[in-house]
């Protein structure tokens, strides 16, 4: 009855911008979810790479409960300790420069676009084919997918998309380029790892032409790949990076983090956000980062990610598996969206499809080895072929 009521409210009150699966979740703990009828599900999606610390981690619950009882919001016209501490932690754990806090990955990428335009006024952008950087107008302009862009044209000018090839990228970057924007692993593009030689070419081209190299780590950050930030497993260091999703434990948070060389490009009045760095969200992010940044957990992400990839590769119907840590894509011969629905309804397993034949696995980083084994057993009973 509850689910039918929600479906009715969706039809009468919400714009039809989402295709929801037929389940209402009411409780979560670790890598488990429960629906309104008490059925238990194993979650390999984590709110789309968001619940890295797991559902309702005690540290996050305590931090949020404590903060919400003291102060919820005052805006960025005043100081609050959690927001300042969050910026400091993000900076010290990564590029060492200054931080702009916001509410989402798309907002972080919008800030990165403005940072690059301040760095080189009027400059253009180079992005990779298959990229996804968000749905707001600037971030959408950096997302070269016709089905997403065409209904909202004209978009921002100055964005050029190239294939993930060192020579193509090198040729695309000129003295008129403000920035190269890259996901080190393309999440919505099917968990495609950008090769190191492409990243090296991007770094060298940006240095040669005075452009910024910006990494979009909205999906890859916060321990997802087995290091706190994915760039730490590559041979290059970006000038700036955008993060969101997994740093907030489900609360709306994002950040643009800079290295020292471009930290002062944005000045007072250039950008802003009413809710950014709010005390409750910042308290949640600080607690979540405390969970996902421990050496033991990061080592577990590497170990269990390898176990999940190996197990997936052995399943009938799986053609290829790729990934890093617990960010994994699998191409199957079957219908991926149909498998997602069957997994939910038949096996109480929450997974995701990024295309007609690609499944994505981004479970909470606190998932256990036994739960990985359980997930593989459930997947073996699904029509992957």
C-alpha positions in Angstrom: 0.0 0.0 0.0 2.8 2.4 0.9 4.6 1.9 -2.5 1.4 2.4 -4.4 0.8 5.6 -2.5 4.3 6.8 -3.4 3.7 5.9 -7.1 0.5 8.0 -7.0 2.3 11.0 -5.5 5.0 10.7 -8.1 2.5 10.8 -10.9 0.6 13.8 -9.4 3.4 15.9 -7.9 6.8 15.1 -9.5 8.2 15.9 -12.9 8.9 12.6 -14.7 12.7 13.0 -14.8 13.5 9.6 -13.1 12.8 6.0 -13.9 12.4 4.5 -10.5 12.6 0.8 -9.8 9.6 -0.6 -7.9 10.8 -0.7 -4.3 10.6 1.6 -1.3 13.6 1.5 0.9 13.0 2.4 4.6 16.2 1.4 6.4 19.9 0.7 5.8 22.9 -0.6 7.7 26.3 -1.2 6.2 25.8 -2.8 2.8 22.2 -3.9 3.5 18.9 -2.3 2.8 15.3 -3.1 3.9 12.1 -2.3 2.0 8.8 -1.3 3.5 7.7 -4.9 3.8 10.9 -5.9 5.7 12.7 -7.7 2.9 16.5 -7.5 3.1 18.6 -6.5 0.1 22.3 -6.6 -0.6 23.4 -3.2 -1.9 26.1 -3.1 -4.7 25.2 0.4 -5.8 25.6 2.5 -2.6 23.3 5.3 -3.8 25.4 5.5 -7.0 28.8 5.5 -5.3 27.6 7.8 -2.5 27.3 5.6 0.7 31.0 4.7 0.7 31.0 4.5 4.6 28.0 2.3 4.4 24.4 3.0 5.3 23.9 4.8 8.6 27.5 4.3 9.8 27.5 4.9 13.6 30.2 7.6 13.3 28.2 9.5 10.8 24.9 9.1 12.7 26.6 10.4 15.9 28.2 13.4 14.2 25.0 14.4 12.5 22.8 13.9 15.5 25.2 16.0 17.7 25.5 18.8 15.1 21.8 19.0 14.2 20.9 19.5 17.9 23.3 22.5 18.1 23.2 24.4 14.8 21.8 23.6 11.4 22.4 26.7 9.1 23.7 30.3 9.2 25.1 30.7 5.7 28.6 31.6 4.5 28.3 35.1 5.8 29.5 33.7 9.1 32.1 31.2 10.4 31.2 27.6 11.5 33.7 25.1 12.6 32.7 22.0 10.6 32.8 23.7 7.2 36.3 25.1 7.9 37.5 21.8 9.2 36.1 20.0 6.1 37.9 22.4 3.7 41.2 21.9 5.7 40.8 18.1 5.6 40.1 18.0 1.9 43.1 20.2 1.1 45.6 18.4 3.4 44.5 15.0 2.1 45.0 15.9 -1.6 46.4 18.8 -3.6 47.2 21.2 -0.7 45.6 24.3 -2.1 42.3 26.1 -1.4 38.8 24.6 -1.5 35.4 25.7 -2.7 32.6 23.9 -1.0 29.3 23.3 -2.7 26.4 20.8 -2.7 27.0 18.3 -5.6 29.3 17.0 -8.2 27.8 19.1 -11.0 28.2 22.2 -8.9 31.8 21.3 -8.2 32.4 21.0 -12.0 30.6 24.3 -12.6 33.1 25.9 -10.1 36.0 24.2 -11.9 34.8 25.7 -15.2 34.7 29.2 -13.7 38.1 28.6 -12.1 39.6 27.8 -15.5 38.0 30.8 -17.2 39.4 33.0 -14.4 42.8 31.4 -15.0 42.7 32.0 -18.7 39.8 34.3 -19.7 37.9 33.2 -22.8 39.8 29.9 -22.9 38.3 26.7 -24.1 38.0 23.2 -22.7 39.1 19.7 -23.8 37.1 16.7 -22.6 37.1 13.1 -23.4 34.5 11.2 -25.5 32.2 9.2 -23.2 32.6 11.6 -20.3 29.9 12.6 -17.8 30.4 15.7 -15.7 26.8 16.6 -14.8 23.5 17.9 -16.0 23.7 21.7 -15.2 24.4 23.8 -18.3 28.2 24.2 -17.8 28.7 20.6 -16.7 26.4 19.4 -19.5 28.5 21.3 -22.0 31.4 19.2 -20.9 29.4 16.0 -21.3 29.7 15.0 -25.0 26.7 12.8 -25.2 24.1 13.8 -27.9 21.1 12.3 -26.1 21.8 14.5 -23.1 23.0 17.6 -24.8 20.8 18.0 -27.9 17.4 18.8 -26.1 19.1 21.7 -24.3 21.1 23.3 -27.1 22.7 25.8 -27.5 25.1 25.0 -24.7 28.2 26.9 -23.6 30.6 27.3 -26.4 34.3 26.3 -26.3 34.2 22.6 -25.4 36.0 20.1 -27.6 35.7 16.4 -27.2 38.5 14.0 -28.2 39.0 10.2 -27.9 41.2 8.8 -25.2 44.3 8.9 -27.3 47.5 10.7 -26.4 48.1 12.1 -29.9 44.5 13.3 -30.2 44.6 15.0 -26.8 47.9 16.6 -27.5 46.7 18.0 -30.7 43.5 19.4 -29.2 45.3 21.5 -26.5 46.4 24.9 -27.7 47.4 28.3 -26.2 43.7 29.1 -26.2 42.8 26.1 -23.9 41.8 27.0 -20.4 41.6 23.5 -19.1 41.5 19.8 -19.8 38.8 18.1 -17.7 39.1 14.3 -17.3 37.5 11.6 -15.1 40.4 9.2 -14.3 37.8 6.5 -14.5 34.6 7.2 -16.5 31.8 6.1 -14.3 28.6 6.8 -16.3 30.6 5.8 -19.4 30.7 2.2 -18.2 33.7 2.2 -15.7 36.3 3.0 -18.4 39.8 3.5 -17.0 41.6 6.3 -18.8 45.0 5.0 -19.7 48.1 6.4 -18.0 49.6 7.5 -21.3 46.5 9.7 -22.0 46.8 11.3 -18.5 50.6 11.9 -19.1 49.8 13.5 -22.5 47.2 15.7 -20.8 49.6 16.8 -18.1 52.4 17.6 -20.6 50.0 19.5 -23.0 48.6 21.6 -20.1 52.0 22.5 -18.9 53.2 23.4 -22.4 50.2 25.7 -23.1 49.5 27.1 -19.6 46.2 25.3 -19.2 44.8 23.6 -16.1 44.5 19.9 -15.7 41.3 19.1 -13.8 40.3 15.7 -12.6 36.6 14.9 -12.0 36.8 12.6 -9.0 33.1 12.8 -8.2 32.7 9.0 -8.5 36.3 7.9 -8.0 37.1 9.8 -4.9 36.7 9.0 -1.1 38.4 5.6 -1.2 36.4 4.1 -4.0 39.4 2.9 -6.0 41.5 1.8 -3.1 43.3 5.0 -2.4 41.6 8.1 -1.0 41.8 9.8 -4.4 42.1 8.0 -7.7 44.8 10.4 -9.0 47.1 8.9 -6.3 47.3 5.7 -8.5 48.2 7.6 -11.6 51.5 9.0 -12.8 50.2 12.6 -12.8 48.9 15.2 -10.3 46.1 17.5 -11.5 46.0 21.3 -10.8 42.5 20.9 -9.4 40.0 18.2 -8.7 36.3 18.0 -8.1 34.8 15.7 -5.5 31.3 14.9 -4.2 29.2 11.7 -3.7 31.3 9.5 -1.4 32.6 12.2 0.8 29.2 13.0 2.3 27.7 9.7 3.4 24.5 10.6 1.6 24.4 14.3 2.5 24.5 16.8 -0.4 28.1 18.0 -0.6 30.7 18.7 -3.2 34.0 20.5 -3.5 36.5 22.0 -5.9 40.0 21.4 -4.5 43.0 23.2 -6.0 46.7 23.0 -5.9 48.7 26.0 -4.8 49.3 27.3 -8.2 45.7 28.2 -9.1 44.3 28.6 -5.6 43.6 32.4 -5.9 42.0 32.4 -9.3 38.5 32.8 -7.8 38.1 35.8 -5.5 35.4 37.3 -3.4 32.1 37.6 -5.4 33.2 35.3 -8.2 31.2 32.3 -6.9 29.0 31.3 -4.0 26.5 28.9 -2.5 23.9 29.5 0.2 24.1 26.0 1.7 27.7 25.0 0.9 29.8 23.9 3.9 26.7 23.9 6.2 27.5 22.5 9.6 25.4 19.4 9.4 26.6 18.3 6.0 30.2 19.2 6.9 29.9 17.1 10.1 28.7 14.2 8.1 31.5 14.5 5.5 34.1 14.7 8.2 32.9 11.6 9.9 32.6 9.8 6.5 36.1 10.7 5.5 37.3 9.5 8.8 35.8 6.1 8.0 37.0 5.7 4.4 40.5 7.0 4.7 41.9 4.4 7.1 44.6 2.2 5.7 42.8 -1.0 6.7 39.6 -0.1 4.9 41.5 1.1 1.7 43.5 -2.2 1.7 40.1 -4.1 2.0 38.7 -2.1 -0.9 41.7 -3.3 -3.1 41.4 -6.9 -1.9 37.6 -7.3 -2.1 37.5 -5.4 -5.5 39.9 -8.0 -6.9 37.8 -10.8 -5.5 34.6 -9.3 -7.0 36.2 -8.8 -10.4 37.6 -12.3 -10.4 34.2 -13.8 -9.5 32.4 -11.8 -12.1 34.8 -12.9 -14.8 33.8 -16.5 -14.1 30.1 -16.0 -14.5 28.4 -17.3 -17.7 27.4 -14.4 -19.9 30.1 -12.0 -18.7 32.3 -11.0 -21.6 34.7 -8.6 -19.8 35.4 -7.1 -16.4 37.3 -3.9 -15.6 37.7 -1.6 -12.7 39.9 -0.4 -9.8 39.1 -1.1 -6.2 35.3 -1.3 -5.7 34.5 0.6 -8.9 33.8 -2.2 -11.4 32.1 -2.6 -14.7 31.1 -5.8 -16.4 30.0 -6.2 -20.0 27.4 -9.0 -20.5 25.8 -10.7 -23.5 22.4 -10.3 -21.9 20.1 -7.3 -21.4 21.7 -5.3 -18.6 18.6 -3.2 -17.6 16.5 -6.4 -17.5 19.2 -8.0 -15.3 19.0 -5.0 -12.9 15.3 -5.5 -12.5 15.6 -9.3 -12.1 18.3 -8.8 -9.5 16.1 -6.5 -7.5 13.0 -8.6 -7.6 14.3 -12.1 -7.7 17.5 -11.9 -5.7 17.1 -8.8 -3.5 20.3 -7.5 -5.0 20.8 -3.8 -5.9 22.9 -3.2 -9.0 23.0 -0.7 -11.8 23.3 -0.6 -15.6 25.2 2.1 -17.4 24.2 0.9 -20.9 22.3 -1.9 -22.7 25.1 -4.4 -21.9 27.1 -3.0 -19.0 26.5 -3.5 -15.3 28.2 -1.3 -12.7 29.2 -2.4 -9.2 30.0 0.4 -6.7 29.1 -1.1 -3.3 29.6 0.5 0.1 33.3 0.2 0.9 32.5 -1.5 4.2 31.0 -4.5 2.4 32.3 -7.8 3.8 34.0 -10.8 2.1 31.0 -12.9 3.0 28.7 -10.4 1.4 30.8 -10.4 -1.8 30.5 -14.2 -1.9 26.7 -13.8 -1.4 26.5 -11.3 -4.2 28.3 -13.6 -6.6 26.0 -16.4 -5.7 23.0 -14.3 -6.4 24.4 -13.0 -9.7 25.1 -16.6 -10.8 21.3 -17.2 -10.8 20.5 -14.2 -13.0 20.1 -14.2 -16.9 23.5 -12.5 -17.7 23.6 -14.3 -21.0 
